[in-house]
Amino acid sequence: MTDTEHASTYTFGDRRLVGQEHAREQIQRTLQSGRMGHAYLFSGPDGVGKTAFALALAEILNGVDNLTDLHGEHTSKKSSWFTHPDIHVFIPLPSTVAKNESQKSEELKSRLTLLKKDPYEIIDFKMRPVLDNPSASSNRLAFYPIRYFRDEIYPKAFLKPNEGRYTILILTGIESMKVEAANMFLKLLEEPPQNVIFLLTANSTDSLLPTILSRCQHIRLNPLSQEEIADGLVKYDGFNPDDAGFLARISGGNYSLTRFYDLEELQSTRKEVVSFLRLAYSQDVPALLKIIQDWQSKLNTESQIGLCNTLEMFLRDLLVYRETADDKLISNIDQKEVIISFCESLTEARLTEMIEHLQGLKGLLYQNIQFKLIFTVLAIRYSFLMRGKDPVIPTDENWQHLPALELNK
């Protein structure tokens, strides 16, 4: 059977994909139409399933029954994309890895093996610089340099399909392509070899060459809802509904990362978030530095992001309660009295700006900036914002050194 003939008999990604119903429907319609393009781009924030979607589509196109239940209509005997000779997966590499043939082969094999077991596995060097050390916090910048593209990727595009209908190249994180590699890739997209399909992923399309973007069919994946993440955590990751619900609320729409949070640590630090805000307001420097140092010591990068999301959820509860006075809308219902007291005491607090500052600083955790420095700066900014004042350092002048605080003037 062709893809068109049996596309209506299965549901795309029904064995593993989480949420994203609109994107799934787009793919399903494309498959049913029988008019496959030569390049598809999945874009969206971290952890929403871009790579998983690309892998699931690659399997369907070459008849692999794995991430999608093909109801006996599969045309391949391979168990997954990982062992299929016509499906090739590439990820950005650090320059030191890309230049070393043995290290490159070992790193790719180790990371793709993890992806074989779970299509939502985190395998990029930004979040997992070292696979055997989950607490490693120093990220490794990764790219598609021209040599990697020319020697490894480009030749695969000219291979004739061996077992499947298509030669499929999956390239994740294509926004990290070096200029020379991007120009070489553009030529492939402009004159694609026969029976080749490119499946691409990107967090953002802003840095992509417009000519590359224009030659792809673009499918956007949105941040996952709390309900979708909670359902995925229960269905695929073995969490009980209560724990899944808590993790979903602090997930920030990132399903992949949320599964790595240290649940016990996060639950124990949730109350410390309130202490952090109190200490930031009073500028009790010794106590403030201690709590920040403790967080840095005991939380890995994933849990530090989870802590940021916990703090953001608490600030949003404050904002919602202050605007509505309806405690039924509070996520942290067990801290209702604290939330009410905060709103009554700090009526001038600029909560929206506090959330915006947190979101801005949260991104720095992905850039190898020390957690204690980030949260020390955040505490100083919050001490002003909770009083309804402007931070002492404007956001467009972050290069300045922090002066002594003069809160009482």
Salt bridges, closest charged atoms under 4 A:
ASP3 OD2 - ARG165 NH1 2.89
GLU21 OE2 - ARG24 NH2 3.97
ASP46 OD2 - LYS126 NZ 3.31
ASP65 OD2 - ARG15 NH1 2.94
ASP69 OD1 - ARG15 NH2 3.27
ASP69 OD2 - HIS71 ND1 3.65
ASP86 OD2 - HIS84 ND1 3.96
GLU101 OE2 - LYS104 NZ 3.17
GLU107 OE1 - ARG111 NE 3.03
GLU107 OE2 - ARG140 NH1 3.43
ASP118 OD1 - ARG16 NH2 3.13
ASP118 OD2 - ARG259 NH1 2.39
GLU121 OE2 - ARG128 NH1 2.79
ASP151 OD2 - ARG147 NE 3.79
ASP151 OD1 - ARG150 NE 3.20
GLU152 OE2 - LYS104 NZ 2.99
GLU163 OE1 - LYS78 NZ 2.90
GLU163 OE2 - HIS84 NE2 3.56
GLU190 OE2 - ARG215 NH2 3.50
ASP237 OD1 - ARG259 NH1 3.34
GLU265 OE1 - LYS298 NZ 3.99
GLU272 OE2 - LYS298 NZ 3.49
ASP294 OD2 - LYS290 NZ 2.91
GLU312 OE2 - ARG316 NH2 2.90
GLU312 OE1 - LYS362 NZ 3.38
ASP327 OD2 - LYS336 NZ 3.51
ASP334 OD2 - ARG270 NH2 2.93
GLU353 OE2 - ARG350 NE 2.82
ASP390 OD1 - ARG350 NH2 2.66
GLU406 OE1 - LYS409 NZ 2.72
